Amino acid sequence: MPSLTEEELIESYQRYIEPIYSFFSLKLLNKKIAEDLTSEVFMLFVKHIKQNKPIENIQAYLFGIARNVFLMHLRKKYQEPSVSYSEIHDFSAY
């Protein structure tokens, strides 16, 4: 499939916004993060289209992006320390 027209892009957004959001909201149980990640998926989708790269299956492509965005989110979440070093007290004094 050649690059999408503006109308096809809008149609794709309208068709897949809810399924992509549901994908994230079911996995994360956090509405705000699900919204942010959904936005990120569509920003990456538009970026790809602007490069005039063909997309054979829009649904598969969008859910592939969603999967990758979700995995990047998890990597980032679990690489950050849950407690900052400034919050750790010197327990050797006890």
DSSP file with accessible surface (Angstrom, degrees, kcal/mol):
  #  RESIDUE AA STRUCTURE BP1 BP2  ACC     N-H-->O    O-->H-N    N-H-->O    O-->H-N    TCO  KAPPA ALPHA  PHI   PSI    X-CA   Y-CA   Z-CA
    1    1 A M              0   0   87      0, 0.0    54,-1.0     0, 0.0     3,-0.1   0.000 360.0 360.0 360.0 128.3    0.0    0.0    0.0
    2    2 A P        -     0   0  108      0, 0.0    53,-0.3     0, 0.0    51,-0.1  -0.152 360.0 -57.4 -68.0 174.6    1.5    3.4   -0.9
    3    3 A S        -     0   0   37     49,-0.2     2,-0.1     1,-0.1    46,-0.1  -0.127  67.5-102.5 -52.7 148.1    1.7    6.2    1.6
    4    4 A L        -     0   0   17     -3,-0.1    -1,-0.1     1,-0.1     2,-0.1  -0.441  26.1-127.0 -77.7 147.4   -1.6    7.2    3.1
    5    5 A T     >  -     0   0   67     -2,-0.1     4,-2.3     1,-0.1     5,-0.2  -0.376  33.6-102.3 -78.9 169.9   -3.6   10.2    2.2
    6    6 A E  H  > S+     0   0  139      1,-0.2     4,-2.4     2,-0.2     5,-0.2   0.908 124.3  51.6 -61.8 -39.3   -4.7   12.7    4.8
    7    7 A E  H  > S+     0   0  133      1,-0.2     4,-2.5     2,-0.2    -1,-0.2   0.902 110.0  48.4 -64.7 -41.3   -8.3   11.2    4.7
    8    8 A E  H  > S+     0   0   75      2,-0.2     4,-2.5     1,-0.2    -1,-0.2   0.875 110.1  52.7 -67.1 -35.2   -7.0    7.7    5.1
    9    9 A L  H  X S+     0   0   41     -4,-2.3     4,-2.5     2,-0.2    -2,-0.2   0.940 110.7  46.5 -64.6 -45.5   -4.8    8.8    8.0
   10   10 A I  H  X S+     0   0   80     -4,-2.4     4,-2.7     1,-0.2     5,-0.2   0.922 112.8  50.2 -63.1 -42.5   -7.9   10.4    9.7
   11   11 A E  H  X S+     0   0  120     -4,-2.5     4,-2.3     1,-0.2    -1,-0.2   0.914 110.6  49.6 -62.4 -41.9   -9.9    7.3    9.1
   12   12 A S  H  X S+     0   0    8     -4,-2.5     4,-2.3     2,-0.2    -2,-0.2   0.915 111.2  49.8 -63.8 -42.2   -7.2    5.1   10.5
   13   13 A Y  H  X S+     0   0  112     -4,-2.5     4,-2.0     1,-0.2    -2,-0.2   0.952 112.8  46.0 -61.0 -49.7   -7.0    7.2   13.6
   14   14 A Q  H  < S+     0   0  135     -4,-2.7     4,-0.4     1,-0.2    -1,-0.2   0.861 116.0  46.6 -62.9 -35.5  -10.7    7.1   14.1
   15   15 A R  H  < S+     0   0  158     -4,-2.3    -1,-0.2    -5,-0.2    -2,-0.2   0.856 123.3  29.8 -75.2 -35.6  -10.9    3.4   13.6
   16   16 A Y  H  X S+     0   0   20     -4,-2.3     4,-2.3    -5,-0.2     5,-0.3   0.510  90.8  90.8-109.7  -3.0   -8.0    2.4   15.8
   17   17 A I  H  X S+     0   0   36     -4,-2.0     4,-2.4    -5,-0.2     5,-0.2   0.939  93.8  43.2 -61.0 -45.8   -7.8    5.0   18.6
   18   18 A E  H  > S+     0   0  123     -4,-0.4     4,-3.0     2,-0.2     5,-0.2   0.933 113.9  48.8 -68.7 -45.9  -10.1    3.0   20.9
   19   19 A P  H  > S+     0   0   52      0, 0.0     4,-2.1     0, 0.0    -1,-0.2   0.915 114.3  46.8 -61.8 -37.2   -8.5   -0.4   20.3
   20   20 A I  H  X S+     0   0    0     -4,-2.3     4,-1.8     2,-0.2    -2,-0.2   0.935 113.4  48.4 -68.4 -44.2   -5.0    1.0   20.9
   21   21 A Y  H  X S+     0   0   51     -4,-2.4     4,-3.1    -5,-0.3     5,-0.2   0.928 111.1  50.9 -60.1 -43.7   -6.2    2.8   24.0
   22   22 A S  H  X S+     0   0   49     -4,-3.0     4,-2.4     1,-0.2     5,-0.3   0.887 104.4  58.4 -61.7 -39.2   -7.9   -0.4   25.3
   23   23 A F  H  X S+     0   0   46     -4,-2.1     4,-1.1    -5,-0.2    -1,-0.2   0.940 114.5  36.9 -54.1 -48.2   -4.6   -2.3   24.6
   24   24 A F  H  X S+     0   0    0     -4,-1.8     4,-2.7     2,-0.2     5,-0.4   0.908 114.4  53.5 -73.9 -43.1   -2.8    0.0   27.0
   25   25 A S  H  X S+     0   0   28     -4,-3.1     4,-2.0     1,-0.2    -2,-0.2   0.865 108.6  50.1 -66.3 -32.7   -5.5    0.5   29.6
   26   26 A L  H  < S+     0   0  135     -4,-2.4    -1,-0.2    -5,-0.2    -2,-0.2   0.846 117.0  41.0 -70.7 -33.3   -6.0   -3.2   30.1
   27   27 A K  H  < S+     0   0  110     -4,-1.1    -2,-0.2    -5,-0.3    -1,-0.2   0.825 127.5  29.2 -82.4 -32.9   -2.3   -3.8   30.6
   28   28 A L  H  < S-     0   0   33     -4,-2.7    -3,-0.2    -5,-0.1    -2,-0.2   0.694  78.8-148.8-103.7 -25.1   -1.5   -0.7   32.7
   29   29 A L     <  +     0   0  153     -4,-2.0     2,-0.4    -5,-0.4    -4,-0.1   0.835  65.8 111.4  54.8  33.4   -4.7    0.0   34.6
   30   30 A N     >  -     0   0   67     -6,-0.2     4,-2.5     1,-0.1     5,-0.2  -0.907  54.5-162.0-140.0 108.4   -3.7    3.7   34.5
   31   31 A K  H  > S+     0   0  140     -2,-0.4     4,-2.4     1,-0.2     5,-0.2   0.892  89.2  50.6 -59.4 -45.1   -5.8    6.0   32.3
   32   32 A K  H  > S+     0   0  121      2,-0.2     4,-2.4     1,-0.2    -1,-0.2   0.934 113.4  43.8 -62.4 -47.7   -3.3    8.8   32.1
   33   33 A I  H  > S+     0   0   50      2,-0.2     4,-2.8     1,-0.2     5,-0.3   0.908 112.2  54.0 -66.2 -39.8   -0.4    6.6   31.0
   34   34 A A  H  X S+     0   0    0     -4,-2.5     4,-2.2     1,-0.2    -2,-0.2   0.915 109.9  47.9 -60.2 -40.9   -2.7    4.7   28.6
   35   35 A E  H  X S+     0   0   80     -4,-2.4     4,-2.3    -5,-0.2    -1,-0.2   0.925 112.3  48.9 -64.9 -44.4   -3.6    8.0   27.0
   36   36 A D  H  X S+     0   0   76     -4,-2.4     4,-2.1     1,-0.2    -2,-0.2   0.923 113.1  46.1 -62.0 -44.8    0.0    9.1   26.7
   37   37 A L  H  X S+     0   0   12     -4,-2.8     4,-2.1     2,-0.2    -1,-0.2   0.874 110.0  54.3 -69.5 -34.3    1.2    5.9   25.2
   38   38 A T  H  X S+     0   0    5     -4,-2.2     4,-1.9    -5,-0.3    -1,-0.2   0.932 108.8  49.2 -62.6 -44.0   -1.7    5.9   22.7
   39   39 A S  H  X S+     0   0   67     -4,-2.3     4,-2.3     1,-0.2    -2,-0.2   0.908 108.6  53.5 -60.1 -42.0   -0.7    9.4   21.6
   40   40 A E  H  X S+     0   0   69     -4,-2.1     4,-2.4     1,-0.2    -1,-0.2   0.894 105.0  54.7 -61.4 -40.4    2.9    8.2   21.2
   41   41 A V  H  X S+     0   0    0     -4,-2.1     4,-2.2     1,-0.2    -1,-0.2   0.946 111.0  44.3 -58.5 -47.1    1.7    5.3   18.9
   42   42 A F  H  X S+     0   0   16     -4,-1.9     4,-2.5     1,-0.2    -1,-0.2   0.845 110.2  54.7 -73.2 -28.5   -0.1    7.7   16.6
   43   43 A M  H  X S+     0   0  129     -4,-2.3     4,-2.3     2,-0.2    -1,-0.2   0.926 111.0  45.9 -66.3 -42.0    2.8   10.2   16.6
   44   44 A L  H  X S+     0   0   62     -4,-2.4     4,-2.2     2,-0.2    -2,-0.2   0.877 110.8  54.0 -66.4 -36.3    5.1    7.4   15.5
   45   45 A F  H  X S+     0   0    0     -4,-2.2     4,-2.3    -5,-0.2    -2,-0.2   0.941 110.2  45.7 -61.6 -47.4    2.6    6.3   12.9
   46   46 A V  H  X S+     0   0   46     -4,-2.5     4,-2.6     1,-0.2    -2,-0.2   0.910 110.3  54.5 -64.4 -40.8    2.4    9.8   11.4
   47   47 A K  H  X S+     0   0  129     -4,-2.3     4,-0.8     1,-0.2    -1,-0.2   0.919 109.3  48.3 -58.3 -43.0    6.2   10.0   11.4
   48   48 A H  H ><>S+     0   0   28     -4,-2.2     5,-1.2     1,-0.2     3,-0.8   0.920 110.9  50.1 -63.6 -43.9    6.4    6.8    9.5
   49   49 A I  H ><5S+     0   0   15     -4,-2.3     3,-2.3     1,-0.2    -2,-0.2   0.893 104.1  58.6 -64.3 -38.9    3.8    7.9    6.9
   50   50 A K  H 3<5S+     0   0  164     -4,-2.6    -1,-0.2     1,-0.3    -2,-0.2   0.746  98.4  60.6 -63.7 -21.3    5.7   11.2    6.4
   51   51 A Q  T <<5S-     0   0   94     -4,-0.8    -1,-0.3    -3,-0.8    -2,-0.2   0.398 111.7-124.6 -84.3   2.5    8.7    9.2    5.3
   52   52 A N  T < 5 +     0   0  121     -3,-2.3   -49,-0.2     1,-0.2    -3,-0.2   0.804  55.2 156.0  57.3  34.7    6.5    7.7    2.5
   53   53 A K      < -     0   0  102     -5,-1.2    -1,-0.2   -51,-0.1    -2,-0.1  -0.755  44.5-114.5 -89.5 136.1    7.2    4.2    3.6
   54   54 A P        -     0   0   85      0, 0.0     2,-0.5     0, 0.0   -51,-0.1  -0.368  22.7-156.9 -71.7 148.6    4.5    1.7    2.5
   55   55 A I        -     0   0    9    -54,-1.0     3,-0.2   -53,-0.3    -6,-0.0  -0.992   7.7-171.4-126.0 120.5    2.3   -0.1    5.1
   56   56 A E  S    S+     0   0  160     -2,-0.5     2,-0.4     1,-0.3    -1,-0.1   0.899  81.1  20.9 -77.0 -45.5    0.7   -3.4    4.1
   57   57 A N     >  -     0   0   92      1,-0.1     4,-2.5   -56,-0.1    -1,-0.3  -0.910  63.8-167.5-132.2 104.2   -1.6   -3.9    7.1
   58   58 A I  H  > S+     0   0   25     -2,-0.4     4,-3.0    -3,-0.2     5,-0.2   0.906  88.8  50.9 -61.5 -43.7   -2.4   -0.7    9.1
   59   59 A Q  H  > S+     0   0   94      1,-0.2     4,-2.5     2,-0.2     5,-0.2   0.945 113.2  44.7 -61.0 -48.2   -3.9   -2.7   12.1
   60   60 A A  H  > S+     0   0   60      1,-0.2     4,-1.9     2,-0.2    -1,-0.2   0.901 114.1  50.9 -63.5 -38.3   -0.9   -4.9   12.4
   61   61 A Y  H  X S+     0   0   72     -4,-2.5     4,-2.3     2,-0.2    -2,-0.2   0.940 111.1  46.9 -65.1 -47.2    1.5   -2.0   12.0
   62   62 A L  H  X S+     0   0    0     -4,-3.0     4,-2.7     1,-0.2    -2,-0.2   0.915 113.7  47.3 -62.9 -42.5   -0.3    0.1   14.7
   63   63 A F  H  X S+     0   0   57     -4,-2.5     4,-2.4    -5,-0.2    -1,-0.2   0.820 109.2  55.4 -72.2 -26.0   -0.4   -2.8   17.2
   64   64 A G  H  X S+     0   0   17     -4,-1.9     4,-2.2    -5,-0.2    -2,-0.2   0.925 110.1  45.5 -65.7 -44.0    3.3   -3.5   16.4
   65   65 A I  H  X S+     0   0   16     -4,-2.3     4,-3.0     2,-0.2     5,-0.2   0.933 112.1  52.5 -61.4 -45.5    4.1    0.1   17.4
   66   66 A A  H  X S+     0   0    0     -4,-2.7     4,-2.7     1,-0.2    -2,-0.2   0.914 108.5  49.8 -58.8 -44.1    1.8   -0.3   20.5
   67   67 A R  H  X S+     0   0  132     -4,-2.4     4,-2.5     1,-0.2    -1,-0.2   0.941 113.4  46.0 -60.1 -45.8    3.7   -3.4   21.6
   68   68 A N  H  X S+     0   0   77     -4,-2.2     4,-2.5     2,-0.2    -2,-0.2   0.902 112.4  49.9 -66.0 -40.7    7.1   -1.7   21.2
   69   69 A V  H  X S+     0   0    2     -4,-3.0     4,-2.4     2,-0.2    -1,-0.2   0.914 111.1  50.5 -63.2 -41.7    5.9    1.5   23.0
   70   70 A F  H  X S+     0   0   30     -4,-2.7     4,-2.4    -5,-0.2    -2,-0.2   0.935 111.1  47.7 -61.8 -45.7    4.6   -0.7   25.8
   71   71 A L  H  X S+     0   0   63     -4,-2.5     4,-2.6     1,-0.2    -2,-0.2   0.899 111.2  50.7 -64.9 -39.4    7.9   -2.6   26.1
   72   72 A M  H  X S+     0   0   87     -4,-2.5     4,-2.5     1,-0.2    -1,-0.2   0.906 109.4  52.1 -63.4 -39.1    9.8    0.7   26.1
   73   73 A H  H  X S+     0   0   37     -4,-2.4     4,-2.7     2,-0.2    -2,-0.2   0.927 110.6  47.2 -61.6 -45.4    7.6    2.0   28.8
   74   74 A L  H  X S+     0   0   48     -4,-2.4     4,-2.4     2,-0.2    -2,-0.2   0.913 111.5  50.6 -64.4 -42.6    8.2   -1.1   31.0
   75   75 A R  H  X S+     0   0  142     -4,-2.6     4,-1.0     1,-0.2    -1,-0.2   0.931 113.5  45.5 -60.0 -45.8   12.0   -0.9   30.4
   76   76 A K  H >X S+     0   0  133     -4,-2.5     4,-1.2     1,-0.2     3,-0.5   0.926 112.3  51.6 -63.7 -43.8   12.0    2.8   31.4
   77   77 A K  H 3< S+     0   0  106     -4,-2.7     3,-0.2     1,-0.2    -2,-0.2   0.901 114.1  42.0 -60.7 -42.5    9.7    2.1   34.4
   78   78 A Y  H 3< S+     0   0  168     -4,-2.4    -1,-0.2     1,-0.2    -2,-0.2   0.557 108.3  59.1 -89.3  -5.5   11.9   -0.7   35.8
   79   79 A Q  H << S+     0   0  156     -4,-1.0    -1,-0.2    -3,-0.5    -2,-0.2   0.701  89.8  84.4 -88.9 -22.1   15.2    1.0   35.2
   80   80 A E  S  < S-     0   0  111     -4,-1.2     2,-0.1    -3,-0.2    -4,-0.0  -0.624  90.2-114.0 -79.4 135.0   14.3    4.0   37.3
   81   81 A P        -     0   0   84      0, 0.0    -2,-0.1     0, 0.0    -1,-0.1  -0.435  14.3-142.3 -66.7 141.5   15.0    3.5   41.0
   82   82 A S  S    S+     0   0  124      1,-0.2     2,-0.4    -2,-0.1    -2,-0.0   0.713  90.4  42.3 -78.2 -18.6   11.8    3.5   43.0
   83   83 A V  S    S-     0   0   66      3,-0.0    -1,-0.2     5,-0.0     2,-0.1  -0.995  88.4-126.7-127.2 131.5   13.5    5.4   45.8
   84   84 A S    >   -     0   0   46     -2,-0.4     3,-1.3     1,-0.1     4,-0.5  -0.416  22.1-118.9 -74.4 154.2   15.8    8.3   45.2
   85   85 A Y  G >  S+     0   0  186      1,-0.3     3,-1.0     2,-0.2    -1,-0.1   0.825 112.8  61.9 -63.8 -28.4   19.2    8.1   46.8
   86   86 A S  G 3  S+     0   0  111      1,-0.2    -1,-0.3     3,-0.0    -2,-0.0   0.740  99.3  56.4 -70.3 -19.8   18.5   11.3   48.8
   87   87 A E  G <  S+     0   0  120     -3,-1.3     2,-0.5     2,-0.1    -1,-0.2   0.599  84.6  98.0 -85.9 -11.9   15.7    9.5   50.5
   88   88 A I    <   -     0   0   94     -3,-1.0     2,-0.2    -4,-0.5    -3,-0.0  -0.650  66.5-147.9 -82.0 125.6   17.9    6.6   51.8
   89   89 A H        -     0   0  129     -2,-0.5     2,-1.2     1,-0.1     3,-0.1  -0.547  26.5 -99.6 -89.0 158.8   19.0    7.2   55.4
   90   90 A D    >   +     0   0  110     -2,-0.2     3,-0.9     1,-0.2     4,-0.1  -0.650  40.9 179.3 -78.9  98.6   22.2    6.1   56.9
   91   91 A F  G >   +     0   0  137     -2,-1.2     3,-1.4     1,-0.2    -1,-0.2   0.574  66.7  81.7 -80.9  -8.3   21.2    3.0   58.6
   92   92 A S  G 3  S+     0   0  101      1,-0.3    -1,-0.2    -3,-0.1    -2,-0.1   0.744  82.3  65.6 -69.3 -16.9   24.7    2.2   59.9
   93   93 A A  G <         0   0   83     -3,-0.9    -1,-0.3     1,-0.0    -2,-0.2   0.644 360.0 360.0 -77.4 -12.4   24.0    4.7   62.7
   94   94 A Y    <         0   0  210     -3,-1.4    -3,-0.0    -4,-0.1    -1,-0.0  -0.408 360.0 360.0 -90.6 360.0   21.3    2.5   64.2
